[in-house]
Amino acid sequence: ETHAKMACGDPKAAFRIAILDPALTVTQPRSVTAIAGYDAISHAVESYVTARRSGISDLFARDAWRLLDGHYERVLAAPGDRIARGAMLLGAHEAGVAIEQSMLGAAHACANPLTARYGTTHGVAIAVMLPHVVRWNADQIGDRYAELLRASGREGGAAPGSRLAARLEELARAGGLPASLHDLDVPRGDLAALAADAATQWTGTCNPRPFDAAAALELYERAY
């Protein structure tokens, strides 16, 4: 009834074996490849910097980002490239392992109300919010973003948060994903209500920079 995005699970329901077969994804529509792939990218980026991060999550999130950043555009350009699809599958899987250790952050906290209120596809909402969250977090954890850039061979230069955000925007454009809340036809008058909803999201509590309704409103304003 609420369309709220929820997480539920039990250790007894966890997988024992994960089969990552790129052949199963070759006929995937381009839009699904773009949206799901970008969501996986966000999992790697956010799980690497959360307040709950650990050595285990660092290991998996960093390698996930390396794989996903290096193959997202390639798989969009060549859908039949099974090497690229295999790298995306492995990256998505590794990012998922990282999430189990460290959780997520403000991008997911801001994205979920967009899905609940307007039916925005989750990965689309993430694509709009993630670059702004990275820039907003950068003053406190820019060194962590620099490590991600280094992992994908993009090291060097100042302002790693801005450079990572720019790369994330470049990837979103490659996927044909919207760039702003205005593009999603979100009424500007709804931003305060969205921010109040975002502040209740559990993922926001794991963000490396303290996150509340005021922070969410600032991020929505930036994304508009």
Backbone as CSV, one residue per row, in Angstrom:
resi,resn,N_x,N_y,N_z,CA_x,CA_y,CA_z,C_x,C_y,C_z
1,GLU,0.819,-1.211,0.000,0.000,0.000,0.000,0.856,1.266,0.000
2,THR,1.971,1.230,0.715,2.822,2.415,0.825,3.871,2.494,-0.275
3,HIS,4.099,1.402,-0.991,5.145,1.312,-2.011,6.537,1.517,-1.424
4,ALA,6.667,1.407,-0.118,7.967,1.590,0.526,8.909,0.457,0.139
5,LYS,10.173,0.798,-0.078,11.199,-0.193,-0.391,11.738,-0.730,0.931
6,MET,11.670,-2.037,1.114,12.066,-2.637,2.379,13.095,-3.728,2.144
7,ALA,13.871,-4.006,3.176,14.806,-5.132,3.143,14.337,-6.156,4.168
8,CYS,14.326,-7.400,3.782,13.963,-8.454,4.721,14.811,-9.674,4.412
9,GLY,15.095,-10.439,5.428,15.934,-11.601,5.193,16.205,-12.360,6.473
10,ASP,16.847,-13.483,6.319,17.196,-14.331,7.449,18.435,-15.127,7.041
11,PRO,19.363,-15.336,7.944,20.556,-16.124,7.579,20.223,-17.485,6.972
12,LYS,19.112,-18.058,7.400,18.734,-19.377,6.867,18.325,-19.295,5.403
13,ALA,18.000,-18.087,4.929,17.579,-17.910,3.539,18.734,-17.480,2.633
14,ALA,19.910,-17.307,3.194,21.058,-16.842,2.416,21.525,-17.925,1.439
15,PHE,22.066,-17.479,0.310,22.539,-18.431,-0.702,23.763,-19.199,-0.190
16,ARG,23.929,-20.387,-0.693,25.142,-21.165,-0.442,26.083,-21.113,-1.641
17,ILE,25.495,-21.043,-2.826,26.277,-20.961,-4.063,25.641,-19.891,-4.952
18,ALA,26.455,-19.036,-5.521,25.970,-18.039,-6.481,26.507,-18.393,-7.861
19,ILE,25.617,-18.583,-8.821,26.015,-18.899,-10.193,25.906,-17.616,-11.020
20,LEU,27.042,-17.109,-11.461,27.088,-15.868,-12.222,27.366,-16.223,-13.684
21,ASP,26.307,-16.378,-14.454,26.425,-16.831,-15.842,26.076,-15.685,-16.789
22,PRO,27.072,-15.074,-17.435,26.781,-13.938,-18.309,25.877,-14.285,-19.482
23,ALA,25.844,-15.555,-19.886,24.997,-15.939,-21.020,23.527,-15.678,-20.716
24,LEU,23.152,-15.730,-19.450,21.758,-15.517,-19.075,21.328,-14.061,-19.198
25,THR,22.300,-13.151,-19.345,21.972,-11.720,-19.385,22.056,-11.112,-20.781
26,VAL,22.460,-11.879,-21.768,22.721,-11.325,-23.100,21.463,-10.725,-23.729
27,THR,20.297,-11.319,-23.477,19.059,-10.814,-24.078,18.371,-9.761,-23.213
28,GLN,19.015,-9.351,-22.164,18.456,-8.325,-21.275,18.241,-7.022,-22.056
29,PRO,17.105,-6.367,-21.907,16.913,-5.080,-22.587,17.975,-4.070,-22.165
30,ARG,18.314,-3.177,-23.063,19.354,-2.198,-22.754,19.010,-1.380,-21.525
31,SER,17.735,-1.015,-21.381,17.348,-0.187,-20.236,17.579,-0.918,-18.915
32,VAL,17.331,-2.218,-18.898,17.561,-2.996,-17.689,19.052,-3.085,-17.394
33,THR,19.851,-3.306,-18.427,21.304,-3.327,-18.266,21.797,-2.008,-17.677
34,ALA,21.282,-0.893,-18.219,21.723,0.430,-17.776,21.306,0.715,-16.340
35,ILE,20.052,0.431,-16.014,19.529,0.785,-14.698,20.084,-0.130,-13.612
36,ALA,20.049,-1.442,-13.858,20.568,-2.378,-12.868,22.078,-2.219,-12.709
37,GLY,22.762,-1.959,-13.811,24.199,-1.757,-13.744,24.567,-0.537,-12.932
38,TYR,23.804,0.535,-13.092,24.099,1.749,-12.327,23.809,1.545,-10.847
39,ASP,22.767,0.811,-10.555,22.475,0.511,-9.154,23.626,-0.263,-8.522
40,ALA,24.172,-1.228,-9.255,25.329,-1.977,-8.747,26.510,-1.046,-8.499
41,ILE,26.727,-0.096,-9.406,27.790,0.888,-9.217,27.576,1.656,-7.910
42,SER,26.340,2.043,-7.664,26.058,2.789,-6.434,26.322,1.948,-5.191
43,HIS,26.077,0.653,-5.285,26.345,-0.225,-4.150,27.836,-0.240,-3.829
44,ALA,28.659,-0.286,-4.862,30.102,-0.277,-4.638,30.555,1.044,-4.024
45,VAL,30.072,2.154,-4.579,30.507,3.479,-4.110,30.044,3.738,-2.682
46,GLU,28.786,3.463,-2.399,28.287,3.782,-1.058,28.820,2.829,0.011
47,SER,28.902,1.551,-0.293,29.356,0.606,0.725,30.825,0.819,1.074
48,TYR,31.590,1.472,0.200,33.004,1.713,0.476,33.224,2.822,1.501
49,VAL,32.232,3.669,1.702,32.465,4.850,2.542,31.565,4.934,3.773
50,THR,30.705,3.965,4.013,29.759,4.101,5.107,30.440,4.131,6.466
51,ALA,29.703,4.587,7.449,30.210,4.621,8.827,30.434,3.221,9.378
52,ARG,29.821,2.215,8.772,29.941,0.835,9.234,30.941,0.014,8.423
53,ARG,31.699,0.662,7.584,32.617,-0.063,6.702,33.641,-0.865,7.515
54,SER,34.161,-1.891,6.866,35.139,-2.763,7.504,36.191,-3.164,6.468
55,GLY,37.199,-3.875,6.909,38.199,-4.357,5.973,37.608,-5.272,4.922
56,ILE,36.623,-6.072,5.320,35.983,-6.991,4.379,35.176,-6.211,3.337
57,SER,34.386,-5.251,3.799,33.583,-4.476,2.844,34.488,-3.657,1.930
58,ASP,35.584,-3.133,2.462,36.522,-2.380,1.627,37.043,-3.237,0.480
59,LEU,37.449,-4.449,0.806,38.020,-5.348,-0.194,37.041,-5.592,-1.337
60,PHE,35.799,-5.933,-0.987,34.812,-6.268,-2.013,34.303,-5.024,-2.742
61,ALA,34.060,-3.937,-2.018,33.528,-2.731,-2.668,34.529,-2.117,-3.628
62,ARG,35.786,-2.096,-3.246,36.814,-1.505,-4.108,36.968,-2.296,-5.406
63,ASP,36.990,-3.620,-5.294,37.120,-4.412,-6.514,35.845,-4.361,-7.340
64,ALA,34.698,-4.276,-6.670,33.436,-4.135,-7.406,33.449,-2.862,-8.240
65,TRP,33.890,-1.752,-7.637,33.955,-0.498,-8.386,34.894,-0.621,-9.577
66,ARG,36.052,-1.255,-9.393,36.997,-1.437,-10.483,36.338,-2.173,-11.656
67,LEU,35.626,-3.229,-11.366,34.986,-4.021,-12.410,33.840,-3.262,-13.074
68,LEU,33.011,-2.653,-12.280,31.817,-1.990,-12.800,32.168,-0.733,-13.590
69,ASP,33.072,0.073,-13.063,33.489,1.272,-13.775,34.167,0.919,-15.091
70,GLY,34.879,-0.179,-15.105,35.610,-0.559,-16.294,34.796,-1.254,-17.368
71,HIS,33.584,-1.705,-17.032,32.826,-2.508,-18.000,31.400,-2.014,-18.262
72,TYR,30.917,-1.037,-17.517,29.539,-0.554,-17.701,29.339,-0.002,-19.113
73,GLU,30.180,0.910,-19.531,30.034,1.485,-20.874,30.261,0.424,-21.950
74,ARG,31.172,-0.468,-21.682,31.485,-1.522,-22.659,30.287,-2.445,-22.889
75,VAL,29.592,-2.812,-21.820,28.467,-3.730,-21.980,27.273,-3.031,-22.634
76,LEU,27.164,-1.729,-22.438,26.105,-0.982,-23.110,26.385,-0.864,-24.602
77,ALA,27.649,-0.698,-24.942,28.018,-0.553,-26.356,28.000,-1.878,-27.100
78,ALA,28.290,-2.952,-26.381,28.361,-4.279,-27.011,27.600,-5.282,-26.145
79,PRO,26.281,-5.333,-26.267,25.468,-6.184,-25.392,25.838,-7.665,-25.424
80,GLY,26.418,-8.127,-26.512,26.782,-9.532,-26.617,28.152,-9.862,-26.053
81,ASP,28.831,-8.874,-25.497,30.179,-9.077,-24.957,30.081,-9.800,-23.612
82,ARG,30.313,-11.097,-23.632,30.137,-11.894,-22.419,31.245,-11.652,-21.397
83,ILE,32.396,-11.222,-21.851,33.455,-10.869,-20.907,33.017,-9.660,-20.075
84,ALA,32.484,-8.642,-20.759,32.012,-7.450,-20.055,30.829,-7.783,-19.155
85,ARG,29.926,-8.602,-19.645,28.768,-8.972,-18.820,29.206,-9.792,-17.606
86,GLY,30.176,-10.655,-17.793,30.677,-11.420,-16.663,31.315,-10.529,-15.616
87,ALA,32.052,-9.514,-16.081,32.660,-8.566,-15.140,31.598,-7.782,-14.387
88,MET,30.527,-7.394,-15.069,29.431,-6.685,-14.405,28.748,-7.581,-13.371
89,LEU,28.526,-8.829,-13.726,27.915,-9.761,-12.774,28.777,-9.932,-11.530
90,LEU,30.073,-10.135,-11.737,30.968,-10.317,-10.604,31.042,-9.048,-9.766
91,GLY,31.105,-7.899,-10.429,31.125,-6.635,-9.693,29.860,-6.418,-8.877
92,ALA,28.713,-6.722,-9.477,27.449,-6.580,-8.755,27.401,-7.508,-7.552
93,HIS,27.897,-8.725,-7.745,27.933,-9.689,-6.645,28.852,-9.206,-5.524
94,GLU,30.037,-8.752,-5.882,30.977,-8.277,-4.863,30.422,-7.065,-4.121
95,ALA,29.746,-6.185,-4.835,29.141,-5.032,-4.177,28.062,-5.471,-3.192
96,GLY,27.329,-6.525,-3.559,26.324,-7.059,-2.649,26.931,-7.640,-1.385
97,VAL,28.070,-8.313,-1.535,28.777,-8.826,-0.360,29.208,-7.661,0.533
98,ALA,29.681,-6.582,-0.079,30.096,-5.409,0.690,28.924,-4.807,1.460
99,ILE,27.763,-4.741,0.812,26.583,-4.186,1.478,26.251,-4.950,2.751
100,GLU,26.358,-6.268,2.692,26.037,-7.081,3.860,26.936,-6.743,5.041
101,GLN,28.122,-6.232,4.756,29.063,-5.873,5.814,28.919,-4.424,6.274
102,SER,28.631,-3.529,5.329,28.732,-2.100,5.660,27.467,-1.289,5.415
103,MET,26.471,-1.869,4.760,25.225,-1.174,4.424,25.472,-0.083,3.374
104,LEU,24.534,0.885,3.284,24.561,1.895,2.229,24.513,3.291,2.841
105,GLY,24.096,4.302,2.069,24.162,5.659,2.575,23.047,6.558,2.092
106,ALA,23.365,7.852,2.001,22.355,8.875,1.753,21.737,8.803,0.366
107,ALA,22.476,8.302,-0.623,21.888,8.203,-1.965,20.693,7.268,-1.958
108,HIS,20.823,6.160,-1.259,19.699,5.226,-1.163,18.592,5.791,-0.276
109,ALA,18.968,6.503,0.767,17.944,7.113,1.628,17.112,8.129,0.852
110,CYS,17.737,8.863,-0.050,17.011,9.855,-0.851,16.269,9.225,-2.025
111,ALA,16.786,8.113,-2.528,16.151,7.480,-3.687,14.855,6.775,-3.320
112,ASN,14.818,6.139,-2.164,13.646,5.329,-1.823,12.338,6.107,-1.774
113,PRO,12.295,7.321,-1.223,11.034,8.075,-1.264,10.582,8.428,-2.676
114,LEU,11.520,8.594,-3.607,11.142,8.876,-4.995,10.415,7.686,-5.604
115,THR,10.877,6.495,-5.264,10.204,5.281,-5.738,8.835,5.133,-5.091
116,ALA,8.768,5.374,-3.789,7.505,5.195,-3.066,6.443,6.187,-3.531
117,ARG,6.829,7.446,-3.761,5.853,8.479,-4.088,5.483,8.518,-5.573
118,TYR,6.455,8.278,-6.451,6.217,8.497,-7.877,6.406,7.244,-8.729
119,GLY,6.792,6.144,-8.116,7.028,4.933,-8.881,8.304,4.980,-9.706
120,THR,9.201,5.897,-9.357,10.471,6.004,-10.077,11.262,4.710,-9.915
121,THR,11.728,4.160,-11.004,12.548,2.955,-10.925,13.756,3.223,-10.027
122,HIS,14.063,2.268,-9.153,15.075,2.490,-8.121,16.406,2.954,-8.708
123,GLY,16.913,2.262,-9.721,18.207,2.635,-10.283,18.205,4.003,-10.931
124,VAL,17.061,4.425,-11.446,16.938,5.770,-12.017,17.041,6.816,-10.915
125,ALA,16.331,6.591,-9.809,16.408,7.514,-8.679,17.835,7.597,-8.137
126,ILE,18.511,6.475,-8.095,19.892,6.439,-7.634,20.780,7.265,-8.562
127,ALA,20.595,7.137,-9.863,21.425,7.868,-10.822,21.292,9.373,-10.644
128,VAL,20.103,9.836,-10.296,19.887,11.268,-10.077,20.570,11.736,-8.792
129,MET,20.523,10.924,-7.739,20.982,11.373,-6.422,22.465,11.119,-6.136
130,LEU,23.027,10.030,-6.649,24.363,9.612,-6.213,25.464,10.660,-6.428
131,PRO,25.567,11.294,-7.597,26.650,12.277,-7.759,26.568,13.415,-6.744
132,HIS,25.366,13.836,-6.396,25.205,14.922,-5.434,25.601,14.473,-4.026
133,VAL,25.285,13.242,-3.683,25.684,12.717,-2.375,27.204,12.613,-2.292
134,VAL,27.837,12.175,-3.359,29.302,12.067,-3.362,29.936,13.438,-3.144
135,ARG,29.460,14.445,-3.852,30.009,15.798,-3.667,29.748,16.290,-2.242
136,TRP,28.586,15.986,-1.703,28.209,16.449,-0.358,29.051,15.773,0.717
137,ASN,29.367,14.506,0.527,30.185,13.761,1.489,31.671,14.087,1.391
138,ALA,32.099,14.643,0.268,33.518,14.672,-0.070,34.391,15.413,0.932
139,ASP,33.868,16.461,1.571,34.689,17.206,2.525,35.175,16.320,3.662
140,GLN,34.391,15.310,4.003,34.736,14.462,5.137,35.434,13.169,4.726
141,ILE,35.180,12.680,3.522,35.758,11.385,3.143,36.348,11.401,1.738
142,GLY,36.874,12.551,1.342,37.461,12.649,0.016,38.573,11.644,-0.222
143,ASP,39.304,11.297,0.849,40.389,10.329,0.684,39.860,8.962,0.280
144,ARG,38.667,8.614,0.753,38.071,7.324,0.369,37.676,7.332,-1.106
145,TYR,37.143,8.432,-1.576,36.803,8.541,-2.993,38.071,8.499,-3.852
146,ALA,39.154,9.081,-3.347,40.426,9.019,-4.076,40.887,7.572,-4.224
147,GLU,40.660,6.758,-3.207,41.045,5.347,-3.268,40.243,4.608,-4.335
148,LEU,38.960,4.922,-4.466,38.168,4.303,-5.522,38.688,4.700,-6.905
149,LEU,38.976,5.978,-7.076,39.511,6.427,-8.363,40.825,5.727,-8.675
150,ARG,41.642,5.556,-7.667,42.920,4.864,-7.864,42.684,3.415,-8.283
151,ALA,41.689,2.783,-7.693,41.409,1.377,-7.997,41.005,1.173,-9.444
152,SER,40.410,2.196,-10.054,39.974,2.066,-11.449,40.911,2.785,-12.416
153,GLY,42.112,3.124,-11.918,43.102,3.741,-12.790,42.835,5.191,-13.103
154,ARG,42.084,5.879,-12.238,41.732,7.278,-12.474,42.319,8.197,-11.412
155,GLU,43.426,7.792,-10.818,44.037,8.575,-9.753,44.693,9.828,-10.305
156,GLY,44.989,10.750,-9.384,45.674,11.975,-9.759,44.738,13.151,-9.796
157,GLY,45.243,14.295,-9.327,44.431,15.501,-9.350,43.775,15.783,-8.022
158,ALA,43.332,17.013,-7.881,42.680,17.449,-6.651,41.200,17.111,-6.687
159,ALA,40.536,17.384,-5.569,39.083,17.243,-5.441,38.577,15.891,-5.918
160,PRO,38.982,14.800,-5.252,38.539,13.473,-5.702,37.026,13.287,-5.670
161,GLY,36.345,13.934,-4.716,34.896,13.812,-4.680,34.247,14.378,-5.927
162,SER,34.715,15.526,-6.361,34.171,16.143,-7.573,34.496,15.307,-8.797
163,ARG,35.706,14.737,-8.836,36.095,13.924,-9.989,35.296,12.619,-10.037
164,LEU,35.064,12.014,-8.861,34.257,10.801,-8.841,32.816,11.109,-9.222
165,ALA,32.270,12.211,-8.716,30.897,12.590,-9.069,30.768,12.834,-10.565
166,ALA,31.765,13.480,-11.149,31.739,13.726,-12.593,31.772,12.409,-13.369
167,ARG,32.541,11.454,-12.889,32.581,10.142,-13.541,31.222,9.448,-13.424
168,LEU,30.598,9.552,-12.277,29.280,8.944,-12.090,28.242,9.587,-13.010
169,GLU,28.339,10.881,-13.211,27.444,11.556,-14.153,27.711,11.099,-15.584
170,GLU,28.982,10.901,-15.905,29.343,10.401,-17.239,28.762,9.007,-17.472
171,LEU,28.824,8.152,-16.466,28.266,6.805,-16.587,26.746,6.861,-16.741
172,ALA,26.101,7.738,-15.998,24.645,7.867,-16.112,24.248,8.312,-17.519
173,ARG,25.010,9.244,-18.089,24.727,9.678,-19.466,24.900,8.527,-20.441
174,ALA,25.922,7.718,-20.220,26.140,6.562,-21.100,24.952,5.612,-21.058
175,GLY,24.323,5.521,-19.904,23.160,4.656,-19.760,21.846,5.303,-20.165
176,GLY,21.902,6.574,-20.567,20.682,7.283,-20.953,19.759,7.554,-19.782
177,LEU,20.345,7.739,-18.591,19.546,7.913,-17.380,19.309,9.396,-17.091
178,PRO,18.190,9.740,-16.457,17.897,11.146,-16.149,18.970,11.761,-15.255
179,ALA,19.095,13.088,-15.347,20.151,13.778,-14.608,19.642,14.623,-13.455
180,SER,18.323,14.799,-13.338,17.810,15.697,-12.303,16.402,15.293,-11.885
181,LEU,15.993,15.815,-10.744,14.617,15.605,-10.295,13.639,16.302,-11.237
182,HIS,14.062,17.396,-11.825,13.218,18.074,-12.811,12.942,17.151,-13.989
183,ASP,13.962,16.393,-14.405,13.772,15.443,-15.501,12.747,14.373,-15.147
184,LEU,12.607,14.087,-13.852,11.650,13.075,-13.394,10.266,13.658,-13.140
185,ASP,10.105,14.965,-13.398,8.828,15.656,-13.181,8.412,15.642,-11.711
186,VAL,9.388,15.689,-10.821,9.082,15.788,-9.392,8.698,17.231,-9.086
187,PRO,7.534,17.473,-8.492,7.151,18.848,-8.155,8.098,19.439,-7.108
188,ARG,8.567,20.640,-7.351,9.499,21.253,-6.394,8.851,21.422,-5.029
189,GLY,7.560,21.609,-5.011,6.862,21.769,-3.744,6.836,20.524,-2.883
190,ASP,7.232,19.384,-3.461,7.246,18.127,-2.702,8.576,17.866,-1.998
191,LEU,9.574,18.709,-2.219,10.910,18.386,-1.728,10.977,18.271,-0.206
192,ALA,10.278,19.133,0.506,10.325,19.068,1.975,9.718,17.768,2.480
193,ALA,8.614,17.342,1.874,7.991,16.082,2.280,8.896,14.901,1.942
194,LEU,9.533,14.956,0.782,10.482,13.906,0.423,11.629,13.845,1.426
195,ALA,12.111,15.005,1.829,13.223,15.054,2.786,12.822,14.451,4.128
196,ALA,11.598,14.720,4.555,11.127,14.132,5.810,11.082,12.611,5.708
197,ASP,10.650,12.113,4.557,10.625,10.660,4.344,12.048,10.091,4.306
198,ALA,12.942,10.791,3.611,14.313,10.308,3.479,14.998,10.184,4.838
199,ALA,14.679,11.104,5.728,15.313,11.097,7.055,14.938,9.879,7.884
200,THR,13.878,9.181,7.492,13.462,7.983,8.235,14.082,6.702,7.677
201,GLN,14.815,6.805,6.572,15.379,5.623,5.918,16.579,5.101,6.705
202,TRP,16.627,3.800,6.939,17.709,3.231,7.742,19.072,3.405,7.092
203,THR,19.114,3.454,5.761,20.414,3.602,5.103,21.073,4.936,5.438
204,GLY,20.265,5.947,5.707,20.821,7.253,6.040,21.648,7.248,7.315
205,THR,21.336,6.338,8.215,22.077,6.278,9.482,23.502,5.769,9.284
206,CYS,23.776,5.144,8.147,25.109,4.606,7.865,25.948,5.555,7.020
207,ASN,25.369,6.670,6.583,26.124,7.606,5.753,27.307,8.165,6.534
208,PRO,28.442,8.371,5.902,29.610,8.849,6.643,29.471,10.273,7.178
209,ARG,28.646,11.084,6.548,28.349,12.424,7.043,26.961,12.382,7.679
210,PRO,26.781,12.972,8.859,25.465,12.922,9.509,24.350,13.366,8.563
211,PHE,23.276,12.589,8.561,22.198,12.774,7.582,20.873,12.915,8.318
212,ASP,20.157,13.998,8.015,18.838,14.227,8.592,17.960,14.898,7.544
213,ALA,16.776,15.370,7.951,15.846,15.959,6.987,16.430,17.204,6.318
214,ALA,17.166,18.003,7.075,17.777,19.205,6.496,18.818,18.826,5.445
215,ALA,19.591,17.802,5.743,20.587,17.334,4.774,19.901,16.789,3.529
216,ALA,18.838,16.019,3.729,18.112,15.458,2.594,17.536,16.565,1.710
217,LEU,16.992,17.608,2.339,16.427,18.711,1.567,17.518,19.403,0.745
218,GLU,18.697,19.591,1.349,19.804,20.192,0.604,20.179,19.333,-0.608
219,LEU,20.210,18.032,-0.427,20.567,17.134,-1.528,19.502,17.148,-2.626
220,TYR,18.224,17.164,-2.225,17.162,17.234,-3.236,17.221,18.556,-4.007
221,GLU,17.526,19.645,-3.291,17.647,20.938,-3.971,18.796,20.914,-4.975
222,ARG,19.907,20.296,-4.582,21.042,20.199,-5.502,20.672,19.365,-6.735
223,ALA,19.875,18.330,-6.500,19.520,17.416,-7.591,18.421,17.974,-8.484
224,TYR,17.798,19.050,-8.063,16.683,19.578,-8.862,17.201,20.363,-10.081
